[in-house]
Amino acid sequence: GNSVSAAEHTIALMFALARRIPQADGVMKAGGWDRNKFVGTEVAGKTLGVVGLGRIGREVARRAKGMDMK
């Protein structure tokens, strides 16, 4: 159960970084917004490096494969 939760959290953080959510949040809290700066990147077709294929690493790899990542 915890391995799946950790893998899902990892994928969620990866999405946040790919879509530049932390940077956009900071700019919005400061009162600004420039949509063109925060378009983001698709993860499909991208290569994901997983360091260690233990329980959590395998779950992350399985989910990444489901999103058409290499």
Number of C-alpha atoms within 10 A of each C-alpha: 5 9 15 16 12 16 21 16 13 16 17 12 14 14 16 14 14 15 17 16 16 12 13 18 13 12 13 11 9 9 8 11 14 10 8 7 10 15 13 14 12 10 17 13 12 13 12 14 9 12 7 9 11 11 13 19 19 16 20 23 19 13 16 20 15 11 13 12 15 14
